[in-house]
Amino acid sequence: MLKAEGVSKYYGDHRALHDFNVEIEQGSVFGLLGPNGAGKTSFIRILNQITAPDQGSIRLNGEKLQAKHIQEIGYLPEERGLYPKMKVGEQLLYLARLKGLSKEEANRKVKDWLERFELMDRAKKNVEELSKGLAQKVQFIASVIHEPSLIILDEPFTGFDPINTEQIKQEILRLRKDGATVIFSTHRMESVEELCEKIVLINKGEKVLDGMLSDIKKQYRSGNYIIRTEQALGTISGLNIIEHKQHFDAHQYLIEANALNKQSLLEKVLPAGLVSFEEEEAHLHDIFIKLARS
């Protein structure tokens, strides 16, 4: 759906993006990751045509990105932008109309979304009267009410408690199911692992990682094993135990694979009453830290 080729952006002597390339498939939830100052916001601003790239091109559905595509994009910025002294319902209606909806359609969609988020009783309140979490919900509605084909979410869970975070996650998945493509930018790696199929990691303006999340986690796996046994392992020759946790009914070990192959390791731990045996999964949080520091 979206293809960026050789995108570079400079602010004076500062290089925000350099020769950035990425492809985002239709109907996917795509993770745009990187430490602060990596270039994520610069790329998002280019997509929203707030700024233009100094080099390179971006195509949306095969067409060069242009002014008409603004109507196809929904953007939830990290810095929220609601009018604090405007009533919730009136503000959503106004923003929906700006995105090209008819008055009748805008009224219907505002009502539907306020009911979905249980905000009907807040429709006549000013935004400044809402809690941070409720204001966040209103901002989310404003970003997607026109049913954009491309939704850009920058730290969408800021200010939410776990219940509201889960509700927004489900809405993101529902929007994707309905055909929307979502670019999801956040520092919450657990949310990325839960929602995204593919990610790109930017650091210092350059792409350092790009691909399917499942493939990336396989690439960076440690090769260590998590083993649960009924009895304590004790000291076993050739076995390097990194961590040991004792539970009520079992012992859990993190064991370095070292020179042992899987079969040899199994043979050594079987006498202790093997309960489970699995390879340690790589966590995106650790991958992010490793690459961001390099």
C-alpha positions as CSV (number, residue, x, y, z in Angstrom):
1,M,0.0,0.0,0.0
2,L,2.8,2.4,0.9
3,K,6.3,2.5,-0.5
4,A,9.1,4.8,0.5
5,E,12.3,4.9,-1.6
6,G,15.5,6.7,-0.7
7,V,13.7,9.2,1.6
8,S,16.1,11.7,3.2
9,K,15.3,14.8,5.3
10,Y,17.6,17.4,6.7
11,Y,17.1,20.3,9.2
12,G,20.1,22.5,8.6
13,D,23.1,20.3,9.4
14,H,21.0,17.7,11.2
15,R,20.2,14.6,9.3
16,A,16.8,13.3,10.4
17,L,16.4,10.6,7.7
18,H,18.9,9.2,5.3
19,D,18.1,7.0,2.3
20,F,15.1,5.5,4.1
21,N,13.3,2.6,2.3
22,V,10.3,0.7,3.5
23,E,7.2,-1.1,2.1
24,I,4.0,-1.5,4.0
25,E,1.4,-4.0,2.9
26,Q,-2.3,-3.4,2.7
27,G,-4.3,-4.4,5.7
28,S,-1.3,-4.8,8.0
29,V,-0.4,-3.3,11.4
30,F,3.1,-2.1,10.9
31,G,5.5,-1.1,13.7
32,L,7.6,2.0,13.2
33,L,10.2,1.9,15.9
34,G,13.2,3.7,17.1
35,P,14.7,5.7,20.1
36,N,13.9,9.3,20.6
37,G,15.4,11.4,17.8
38,A,15.7,8.4,15.5
39,G,13.7,9.9,12.6
40,K,10.2,8.4,13.2
41,T,8.5,11.7,13.6
42,S,10.2,13.2,10.5
43,F,8.9,10.2,8.5
44,I,5.4,10.6,9.9
45,R,5.4,14.3,9.1
46,I,6.4,13.6,5.5
47,L,3.5,11.0,5.2
48,N,1.1,13.7,6.5
49,Q,2.6,16.2,4.1
50,I,3.4,18.6,6.9
51,T,6.9,18.6,5.5
52,A,8.4,17.3,2.3
53,P,11.4,15.0,1.8
54,D,14.6,16.5,0.5
55,Q,15.3,13.4,-1.5
56,G,13.4,10.3,-2.4
57,S,9.7,9.5,-3.0
58,I,6.7,8.0,-1.4
59,R,3.9,6.2,-3.2
60,L,0.5,5.4,-1.8
61,N,-1.5,2.7,-3.6
62,G,0.9,3.1,-6.5
63,E,0.4,6.9,-6.8
64,K,3.0,9.5,-5.8
65,L,1.9,11.0,-2.5
66,Q,0.0,14.2,-3.1
67,A,-2.5,16.5,-1.5
68,K,-5.6,14.4,-2.3
69,H,-4.3,11.6,-0.2
70,I,-4.8,13.6,3.0
71,Q,-8.4,12.5,3.0
72,E,-7.3,8.8,3.0
73,I,-5.0,9.3,6.1
74,G,-6.0,9.3,9.8
75,Y,-3.3,10.6,12.1
76,L,-3.2,10.4,15.9
77,P,-0.2,12.6,16.9
78,E,1.8,12.0,20.1
79,E,1.1,15.7,21.0
80,R,-2.7,15.8,21.1
81,G,-4.5,18.6,19.4
82,L,-8.1,18.9,20.5
83,Y,-9.8,22.3,21.2
84,P,-10.1,22.3,25.0
85,K,-13.1,24.7,25.2
86,M,-15.1,23.1,22.4
87,K,-17.8,20.5,23.2
88,V,-16.9,16.9,22.5
89,G,-19.8,16.2,20.1
90,E,-19.4,19.5,18.2
91,Q,-15.7,19.0,17.9
92,L,-16.0,15.5,16.4
93,L,-18.7,16.6,14.0
94,Y,-16.5,19.6,12.9
95,L,-13.4,17.4,12.4
96,A,-15.5,14.7,10.5
97,R,-16.8,17.4,8.2
98,L,-13.3,18.7,7.6
99,K,-12.4,15.1,6.4
100,G,-15.2,15.3,3.8
101,L,-18.1,13.5,5.4
102,S,-21.6,14.9,4.8
103,K,-23.5,16.4,7.8
104,E,-25.8,13.4,8.0
105,E,-23.0,10.8,7.8
106,A,-20.8,12.8,10.2
107,N,-23.7,12.9,12.8
108,R,-24.3,9.2,12.4
109,K,-20.6,8.3,12.8
110,V,-20.2,10.6,15.8
111,K,-23.1,9.0,17.5
112,D,-21.9,5.5,16.7
113,W,-18.4,6.2,18.1
114,L,-19.5,7.9,21.2
115,E,-21.8,4.9,22.0
116,R,-19.0,2.5,21.2
117,F,-16.7,4.2,23.7
118,E,-19.5,4.9,26.2
119,L,-19.0,8.7,25.9
120,M,-22.6,9.8,25.0
121,D,-23.0,11.4,28.4
122,R,-19.9,13.5,27.7
123,A,-21.0,14.8,24.2
124,K,-22.0,18.2,25.6
125,K,-19.0,18.6,27.8
126,N,-15.9,20.7,26.9
127,V,-12.8,18.6,26.2
128,E,-11.0,20.4,29.1
129,E,-13.6,18.9,31.5
130,L,-12.6,15.3,30.5
131,S,-9.9,13.2,32.2
132,K,-6.8,12.6,30.2
133,G,-7.9,9.1,29.3
134,L,-11.3,10.2,28.0
135,A,-9.8,13.0,26.0
136,Q,-7.5,10.4,24.5
137,K,-10.5,8.4,23.4
138,V,-12.0,11.5,21.7
139,Q,-8.7,12.1,19.9
140,F,-8.7,8.5,18.7
141,I,-12.2,8.9,17.4
142,A,-11.3,12.1,15.6
143,S,-8.4,10.3,13.9
144,V,-10.4,7.4,12.4
145,I,-14.0,8.7,12.1
146,H,-13.7,9.3,8.4
147,E,-12.7,5.6,7.9
148,P,-9.2,6.3,6.4
149,S,-7.4,3.6,4.5
150,L,-4.1,4.5,6.2
151,I,-4.1,5.2,10.0
152,I,-0.9,6.5,11.7
153,L,-0.9,6.1,15.5
154,D,1.9,7.8,17.4
155,E,2.0,6.5,21.0
156,P,-1.8,5.7,21.0
157,F,-1.8,4.2,24.6
158,T,-0.4,7.2,26.5
159,G,-2.6,8.1,29.4
160,F,-4.7,4.9,29.3
161,D,-5.2,2.4,32.1
162,P,-5.0,-1.3,31.2
163,I,-8.8,-1.6,30.5
164,N,-8.9,1.3,28.0
165,T,-5.6,0.2,26.5
166,E,-7.2,-3.2,25.7
167,Q,-10.2,-1.4,24.2
168,I,-8.1,0.6,21.9
169,K,-6.1,-2.5,20.9
170,Q,-9.3,-4.2,19.9
171,E,-10.4,-1.2,17.9
172,I,-7.1,-1.2,16.1
173,L,-7.5,-4.8,15.2
174,R,-11.1,-4.2,14.1
175,L,-10.1,-1.4,11.8
176,R,-7.4,-3.6,10.3
177,K,-10.0,-6.3,9.8
178,D,-12.2,-3.8,8.0
179,G,-9.4,-3.1,5.5
180,A,-7.4,-0.3,7.1
181,T,-3.6,-0.3,7.1
182,V,-2.1,0.9,10.4
183,I,1.3,2.4,11.1
184,F,2.0,2.0,14.8
185,S,4.7,4.0,16.5
186,T,5.5,3.4,20.1
187,H,8.1,2.6,22.7
188,R,5.9,-0.1,24.3
189,M,7.5,-3.2,22.8
190,E,4.9,-5.5,24.4
191,S,2.2,-3.8,22.4
192,V,4.2,-4.1,19.2
193,E,4.6,-7.9,19.8
194,E,0.9,-8.2,20.3
195,L,-0.3,-6.1,17.4
196,C,2.3,-6.0,14.6
197,E,3.2,-8.5,11.9
198,K,6.1,-6.5,10.5
199,I,8.4,-3.8,11.9
200,V,11.1,-1.3,10.9
201,L,13.6,0.0,13.4
202,I,15.2,3.4,12.7
203,N,18.3,4.7,14.5
204,K,20.1,8.0,13.9
205,G,18.0,8.5,10.7
206,E,18.8,5.1,9.1
207,K,17.0,1.8,8.9
208,V,18.8,-0.8,11.0
209,L,16.1,-3.6,11.0
210,D,13.2,-4.4,8.7
211,G,11.1,-7.5,8.3
212,M,8.5,-9.8,9.7
213,L,8.5,-9.8,13.5
214,S,8.4,-13.6,13.7
215,D,11.5,-13.8,11.5
216,I,13.3,-11.1,13.4
217,K,12.7,-12.8,16.8
218,K,14.1,-16.1,15.3
219,Q,17.1,-14.3,14.0
220,Y,18.0,-12.8,17.4
221,R,17.1,-15.8,19.6
222,S,19.7,-16.7,22.2
223,G,19.7,-20.4,21.6
224,N,19.2,-20.9,25.4
225,Y,16.5,-23.3,26.8
226,I,13.8,-23.0,29.4
227,I,13.5,-26.3,31.2
228,R,11.1,-27.3,33.9
229,T,11.8,-30.4,36.0
230,E,10.1,-32.1,39.0
231,Q,13.4,-32.4,40.9
232,A,16.4,-30.1,41.2
233,L,19.1,-30.7,38.6
234,G,22.0,-30.1,41.0
235,T,25.5,-30.1,39.4
236,I,25.6,-31.8,36.0
237,S,28.8,-31.8,33.9
238,G,28.6,-29.6,30.8
239,L,25.4,-27.8,31.9
240,N,25.6,-24.1,32.4
241,I,22.6,-22.9,34.4
242,I,22.0,-19.2,33.9
243,E,18.9,-18.9,36.2
244,H,17.0,-21.1,38.5
245,K,13.5,-20.5,39.9
246,Q,11.7,-22.8,42.2
247,H,7.9,-23.1,42.0
248,F,5.6,-25.1,44.2
249,D,5.5,-28.1,41.9
250,A,8.6,-27.7,39.7
251,H,12.0,-26.2,39.2
252,Q,12.5,-23.9,36.2
253,Y,15.9,-23.4,34.7
254,L,17.3,-21.1,32.0
255,I,20.2,-23.1,30.5
256,E,22.8,-22.0,28.1
257,A,22.9,-24.2,25.0
258,N,26.7,-23.9,24.9
259,A,28.2,-26.8,23.0
260,L,25.4,-29.2,23.8
261,N,22.9,-30.1,21.1
262,K,19.2,-30.4,21.9
263,Q,19.4,-34.2,22.2
264,S,22.4,-34.2,24.6
265,L,20.7,-31.6,26.8
266,L,17.5,-33.7,26.9
267,E,19.4,-36.8,28.0
268,K,21.1,-34.9,30.9
269,V,17.8,-33.5,32.3
270,L,15.4,-36.4,31.8
271,P,16.4,-38.2,35.0
272,A,15.2,-35.1,37.0
273,G,11.6,-35.7,35.8
274,L,11.2,-33.4,32.7
275,V,8.0,-31.3,32.8
276,S,8.6,-29.0,29.8
277,F,11.4,-28.1,27.4
278,E,11.4,-25.1,25.1
279,E,13.8,-22.7,23.4
280,E,14.0,-19.2,25.0
281,E,12.1,-16.7,22.8
282,A,13.8,-13.5,21.8
283,H,12.0,-10.4,23.1
284,L,11.6,-7.3,21.0
285,H,12.5,-5.1,24.0
286,D,16.0,-6.7,24.2
287,I,16.5,-6.5,20.4
288,F,15.5,-2.8,20.5
289,I,18.0,-2.0,23.3
290,K,20.8,-3.9,21.6
291,L,20.4,-2.2,18.2
292,A,19.6,1.3,19.5
293,R,22.8,1.3,21.5
294,S,25.0,0.1,18.6
